[in-house]
Amino acid sequence: MEMHQVRYFLALCEELNFTRAAERCHVAQPSLTRAIQALEEEMGGALFHRERANTHLSELGRTLKPYLEQVYSRAEQARREAREFIRLQKTPLRLGLMCTIAPTLLLDLVAAVRMRHPGIELQLIDEPAPTLQARLIPGSLRVAISALPLLAEDTLLQQMRPYREQFQSVIEPPHRLAALNAIRVKDLNGEHYLARVNCEMGPAADAIFDAQGIGGPTVYQSERDDWILAMAAAGLGYAFMPSLCVDHPGVVARALIDPEIWREVALVTVRGRPHSPGVGALVQEAMRMQWTGKPALAVQEASAAS
């Protein structure tokens, strides 16, 4: 049995007309007829009854049809997998990464993509959240990892939110607040502030501080978290940053409470836009992973429902 015979058989099952089936398969009718006859000889009986304008399946044909459909379907799937494999042998993947997200939990994701899809050439685009979002919509960027607070309200974007992390106050160990297990917003009144220029939660935090009448001088600003951490270690003031970004030996971090401030990290694509092979591989590996950080609310709800 050859695959073109199976394809001709299935086309004839639908058309019940040798001429139309041949046209559908882009072959001459005699070629299709010979292929069907050869298949019938191999199967040991007639697959169709030919009665002038009334070609129809025989009992043997009806019996074999579901099996041959399955054979053809699996062969087509094998071809698709092969084509996908070939495409992935050298597939560029430009991954937008919000510049305030630490690599801690993402290293395993990158390693998984590299291990299972070695042909993917990964390029990280490190930019602020609004810039990434602006690139996603027109298509200059196909996938990003971001945590913009209003992301969930954008109906154009599809999100998978694997984990969430709490914002903390970062201070030097001798600081008067370092002895506390958690720092309330009102505890920071009058303290010198080290501003992270690209902090996506900055406006939301400002609103919280203003609502409580909390203020203090901003003594340093930077786009780089490593410099913010260095200034905090030097005792210039306190910083406000996600827990996974705190990686300096000269500082301590305390959870900010009353109220708590969290962010949800999301893998973002444009809703309804077909994935490229590289994006598909990234999404597949992200769904496969067991995330070790604080699970995002969406993930917790999905787990509870299952």
N, C-alpha and C positions, 0 to 999 in steps of 0.2 A: 504494500500500500504506500503510495506517495502522497505528499501533502497537497499537491495540485489536484489529485483525484478527489480528495476530501472536500477541497474548496469547491470544485465543480458540482459534487454531489449536493452540498448544502445550498448552492445557488439554485440548482434544479429543484430542490425541495420547496424553495420559496416561489420560484417562477412557474413550475410545472409546465414549462415550455422550453424545448431544447434551443430554439433560436434566441429567445430572450435571455436564457441562462448563459449562452455563449457570449452574447453582447455584454452582459453584465461582467463576465470574467475576462473580456477583451481577448477572446480567442475565436478561431473559426469553429463553426458548428461541428464539422467532422472531427476535429480534434477533441472537442468536448464529448462527443458521442463515443469515440474510441476509448477515452479515459473512463467513462462510465461503464462501458462494456468490460474493460480490463478489471475494474473494481468488482463488477458482478461475478466475473470468473473467479476472482480471488476469494470472494465471500461465499461462493457456492450456490448462487441463485439470483434471480432477477430482483433488482431493487426498485424498479419502476414498471408499471404496466403501461404500454404505449398503445393507445386506442384512438388513432387519428388526433382529434383536438382534445382528447381527454387523457392526458398523461397524469398518472397519479402513483403514489407510493404503494409498493407491495407490502405485504405483511412483514417480510424480511426487512424491507427498507424502513418501515416504521419502527421496527425493533432496534435497528442499528443507528437510527438517526441521533438519539440522545448521546450515544457513546462517541459517535464521530463529531458531534458538536463539541463535546468535552475535549476530544483530541485536538481539534482545530483551535479552540479557545486557549488551551495550554501552550500550543505552538506559537500562537500570536503573542501570548504573554512572555514567552521565552525570547521572542524577537525584540519585544519592547525592552525587556531587561537588558538584552545584549546591546541595543542601541544606547540605552541609558548609561551602561557601563563604559562604552566607548566615549560617549560625550564627557563623562566624568574623569576620563584619563587626563584631561587638561582643561579644567573648568575654572575660570576666574570667579571669585566671590568677594565682592566689596561689602564689608559689614560695617555699617555705621555704629559707632560706640559713643554713647554720651560721655563726655570727658570727665564727668564727676563719678562715674561708676568704677569701682575698684575691680581688678582682674581676679580677685580671690576665688569666687565661685564660677567664673567663666573659663578658667584655665582647663578644667575637666571637659567642658563643652568643646573647646578648641581642640583638645587632644583627641576626643572621640571622633570629631570630624576628620582629623588628620589620619587617624588609625583606620577607620572604615572607608574613607573616601580619599585615598592618597593622591588622586589626581586634582583635587581642588586646590587652587592657589589662593590662599586667603590674604586679603588686604584689609587692614583696619583703618577706618576713617574716623578720627577722633575729633568730635566737634560738640558744641553746646546743643542741648535738646531742641530749641526752636529751629536751628539750622538743619538738623537731621530731619525734622518733620517737614520742613520746606522742600527738602530734596526728595523725600519719599513720594509725595503727591505727583510731581511731574514725571517721575521714573528715573531720574539720574542716580537714585539709590533704591535698591529693591528691598532691603531688610536692614533693620536697626535694632539696637538694644538701648532702650531709653526709659525715662521715668518722669516725664513731664506731667505735672499734676492734673492738667485738663485733658490728658490723652484719652481717657475713657469716654469723654464727651464727643470725640471726633468720630462720626459715623463712617468716614471714609477709610478708617484704619482698622485692621484686624490685629488683635493682641493675644499673646499667650503670656501670662504673668506667673513666672515660676517661683519667685520669692519676694519677700518684702524685708525692709530693714528700718530700724528706728534711728532717728537723729539723736545725737548726743552732744553734750557740752565737753569741749576738749580744753584742758588747762594743764599748767605745770604742777608737779606733785606738791610743792610747798604752798600752793594756793589755798586760801581759807576755805574754799568749797570742796577741796579734794577729799576731805574726810567723810563727806556725805555719800550714801549709796546711790542717791539720785538727786538731781538738781531741779528745783522748781523754777519756772520762768521768772517769778518775782524775786528769786534769789540773785538774779543777774542784774538787777537794777543798779545803774551807776558803773557797772564794770566796763573796762575797755574791750572793744569788740574788734575781732580780726575777720574781715569780710571776704568770703569766697565769691568772686565776681560772677562765676558761672553756676552758682547754686540755684538749682531749679525750684527749690522750696523757699527761696529768699522772700519773695512777695507774700507768700502765705505766712511765713514766720513773722514778717514785719507787722502784718495785720494782727497776729496774736499778741505780740509785744505791745502794739499801740492800744489794743483793747484793754490791756491791763495797766496801761500807763507806765510801762517799763522802758527805760532808755539808758543811753550811755554813749560815750564818744567812740566813733570808728577811728582806730589809730593805724590801721594797715589794711590794704586791699591787694589781692593777687588773683590771677587766673590759675595759679598752680597750687595744688593742695600740699605739696611737699614744703613749699615756702610758708604756707599758713601754719603747718605743723611745727616747723622750725621756730617761727615767731612765738607760737604758744609755749614751746619748750623753753624759749628764752625769757618767758614771763611777761611778754608785752601785752597779753590779754587772753580772752577766751575765743574759741572758734565753735562753729555750729556745723556739724557734718555727720554723714551716715556712719554707722558703726564699722562697716567693712573698710572704710577709707582711713581709719585711724591705725597707722602702722609705724609710729615714731616711738623709739624707746624713752624719749624724754618727756612724754606727756601721759596723762591719765584721762580716761573718758568716763563720763557719768551720764546715765540716761536722763534726758530732759522730760520732765513731767509737768502736769497741771498747766496745760494739757500735754499729752504725748504727741509727737510728730513722726509720722512714718511715710515711707515712699514705697511704691510697688514697682519693681523692675519688670519691664515687659519686652518681649521679642515682638517687634512691630513690622507688619507688612501692609500693603494696600489691599483692602477688602475686594475680593472678586478678581484680582489680577493673578493670572497663572504664574506659578512658581517656576523659576529657572531650575535646572538640575542642581546647581549649587545651593540656592535658597531652600529647595526641597530637602536636600541632605541636612542642612543646618536645622531646619524645623524638626525633621525626623529625629535627629540626635538630641535636640532639646526636650522632646517629648519622651524620649527613652530614659533620660537621666533621672536619678533620684537626687533632687536638690537638697543640700544639707543646711541651707540657710533658713531663716524664718519663712515658712510658707506664706505665700500671698493669700489674701482672703478668698479669691476665686478658686485657688487650689484647695484650700481648706473646705470650701463649700462643696466642691466636686467630690472630694474624698468622703465627706459626710453623706452625700447623696448616694454614693455607691456602696 
